[in-house]
């Protein structure tokens, strides 16, 4: 009796990725397409609050960095193809922006953990973001009520904070985010 070997996943190119339907939410790791679930209400509320804090800080300082929210493509690698859609990102090098996507690592990324696949943010994305050169990566977990800070630029990895913390954005000289205020506002 012979057993069939499991089929290898199809590896796609950038051209094939760009031909996917616009309403299909996917990310690509090493050329393999992974479908993404729609974000929950709490996910969207956290994303809006954090995006606003970052945007207002940059605007107040008349900074050159830009804040983007998902869905916005970030191409971390051409070969093998790696395209992600972080929940929130700050990009300070405008040369990485081509009108369609960010080509290369954003300076700062925040992912809000999805209940359906938490290991994606904690393991897979942390690996890719660190290796691509993301300076700082936060994992906001509403279920655990924690924020895990990875400050890759200084080799500080996986420092967990409870939601009642005031957390410094390390790539910024004077920005602190008060999660207790956010949690109270959102009734988390």
VMD Tcl script that draws the C-alpha trace (Angstrom):
set ca {
  {0.00 0.00 0.00}
  {1.40 3.37 -0.96}
  {0.61 6.60 0.77}
  {0.45 9.91 -0.96}
  {2.87 12.58 0.10}
  {1.23 15.80 1.22}
  {1.20 18.34 -1.59}
  {3.50 21.29 -1.32}
  {1.80 24.67 -1.01}
  {1.81 26.78 -4.14}
  {4.49 29.48 -4.14}
  {3.32 32.75 -5.67}
  {5.08 35.72 -7.23}
  {4.45 39.42 -6.67}
  {2.54 39.53 -9.96}
  {0.26 36.70 -8.81}
  {-0.24 38.40 -5.47}
  {-1.23 41.65 -7.17}
  {-3.75 39.72 -9.30}
  {-5.62 38.39 -6.24}
  {-9.10 39.90 -5.72}
  {-8.91 43.18 -3.80}
  {-11.47 42.02 -1.24}
  {-9.40 38.97 -0.26}
  {-7.39 39.69 2.90}
  {-4.13 37.74 2.79}
  {-0.51 37.83 3.84}
  {2.35 35.99 2.14}
  {5.17 34.24 3.99}
  {7.94 32.67 1.92}
  {5.69 32.81 -1.14}
  {2.76 30.98 0.51}
  {-0.58 32.77 0.81}
  {-2.36 32.80 4.20}
  {-5.91 34.10 4.51}
  {-6.63 36.58 7.29}
  {-9.76 36.76 9.44}
  {-11.71 39.98 9.72}
  {-10.81 41.98 12.83}
  {-13.14 42.07 15.82}
  {-14.77 45.19 17.26}
  {-12.26 45.47 20.12}
  {-9.44 44.98 17.63}
  {-10.71 47.87 15.52}
  {-11.24 50.11 18.54}
  {-7.70 49.47 19.83}
  {-6.29 50.05 16.36}
  {-8.07 53.39 16.04}
  {-6.98 54.62 19.48}
  {-3.33 53.64 19.00}
  {-3.20 55.00 15.45}
  {-4.60 58.32 16.66}
  {-2.04 58.58 19.47}
  {0.84 57.93 17.06}
  {-0.56 60.21 14.34}
  {-1.22 63.10 16.75}
  {2.28 62.82 18.24}
  {3.93 62.97 14.81}
  {1.67 65.83 13.70}
  {2.32 67.82 16.91}
  {6.08 67.51 16.36}
  {5.77 68.22 12.61}
  {7.61 64.94 12.04}
  {8.26 63.31 8.68}
  {7.15 59.82 9.71}
  {3.78 58.49 8.54}
  {1.26 56.23 10.28}
  {-0.60 53.57 8.29}
  {-3.27 51.08 9.34}
  {-4.27 47.77 7.80}
  {-5.00 46.97 5.13}
  {-1.75 48.41 3.77}
  {0.87 46.14 2.23}
  {4.42 45.89 3.48}
  {6.75 43.91 1.24}
  {9.52 42.64 3.48}
  {11.18 40.44 0.85}
  {11.04 39.76 -2.90}
  {12.59 36.33 -2.84}
  {11.02 34.52 -1.20}
  {8.02 36.83 -1.33}
  {6.93 38.13 2.08}
  {4.04 40.61 2.21}
  {2.32 41.50 5.47}
  {-0.43 43.87 6.51}
  {0.44 45.03 10.04}
  {-2.42 46.48 12.06}
  {-0.50 49.73 12.62}
  {2.86 50.85 11.32}
  {5.05 53.94 11.42}
  {7.28 54.53 8.40}
  {9.94 57.23 8.64}
  {11.77 56.64 5.34}
  {9.52 58.00 2.58}
  {11.71 56.31 -0.05}
  {10.16 52.99 1.07}
  {6.72 54.17 -0.07}
  {5.82 53.71 -3.74}
  {2.14 54.71 -3.74}
  {0.98 51.09 -3.38}
  {2.93 49.74 -0.42}
  {5.91 50.00 1.87}
  {8.95 48.26 0.41}
  {11.09 47.25 3.36}
  {10.71 47.31 7.10}
  {8.60 49.95 8.83}
  {10.27 51.55 11.84}
  {7.51 50.62 14.29}
  {4.77 47.98 14.05}
  {1.85 47.21 16.34}
  {-0.10 43.99 15.89}
  {-3.33 43.41 17.81}
  {-3.66 39.72 18.56}
  {-6.49 37.87 16.90}
  {-8.16 35.27 19.09}
  {-8.19 32.86 16.15}
  {-4.41 32.76 15.65}
  {-2.29 34.34 18.43}
  {0.89 32.44 17.50}
  {0.97 34.32 14.22}
  {1.77 37.60 16.00}
  {3.90 36.18 18.81}
  {6.07 33.82 16.75}
  {5.83 34.07 12.97}
  {5.57 37.85 12.62}
  {8.11 38.53 15.38}
  {10.60 36.39 13.44}
  {9.97 38.10 10.10}
  {9.86 41.62 11.54}
  {13.10 41.19 13.46}
  {14.93 39.71 10.46}
  {13.59 42.39 8.10}
  {14.92 45.23 10.28}
  {11.81 46.53 12.06}
  {13.16 48.68 14.89}
  {10.30 48.16 17.35}
  {7.36 45.72 17.42}
  {4.50 45.69 19.90}
  {2.01 42.86 20.36}
  {-1.22 44.08 21.95}
  {-3.24 41.18 23.34}
  {-6.74 42.22 24.48}
  {-7.58 38.72 25.76}
  {-4.51 38.55 28.02}
  {-4.60 42.33 28.61}
  {-0.89 42.60 27.88}
  {1.42 44.53 25.59}
  {4.61 42.73 24.61}
  {7.34 45.14 23.55}
  {10.11 44.00 21.24}
  {12.72 46.72 20.77}
  {14.82 44.92 18.20}
  {17.09 47.92 17.63}
  {18.48 47.46 21.17}
  {18.10 43.64 21.25}
  {15.35 43.89 23.87}
  {12.88 41.12 23.11}
  {9.50 40.14 24.59}
  {9.08 42.48 27.53}
  {5.45 42.06 28.69}
  {3.44 44.89 30.27}
  {-0.07 44.68 31.76}
  {-2.79 46.94 30.36}
  {-2.50 49.26 33.38}
  {1.01 50.34 32.27}
  {2.40 53.49 30.76}
  {4.72 52.26 28.00}
  {7.45 54.23 26.25}
  {7.64 54.08 22.48}
  {11.35 53.35 22.31}
  {12.01 54.75 18.85}
  {10.59 58.08 20.01}
  {12.31 60.33 22.55}
  {9.25 61.40 24.49}
  {6.16 59.37 23.59}
  {4.52 57.28 26.29}
  {1.24 55.41 25.78}
  {-1.00 55.03 28.81}
  {-2.78 51.71 28.32}
  {-4.88 52.12 31.47}
  {-6.53 55.15 29.83}
  {-7.12 53.20 26.61}
  {-8.47 50.16 28.49}
  {-10.82 52.38 30.53}
  {-12.00 54.24 27.44}
  {-12.69 51.00 25.58}
  {-14.01 49.21 28.68}
  {-11.54 46.35 28.35}
}
mol new
graphics top color blue
foreach p $ca { graphics top sphere $p radius 0.5 }
foreach p [lrange $ca 0 end-1] q [lrange $ca 1 end] { graphics top cylinder $p $q radius 0.2 }
display resetview
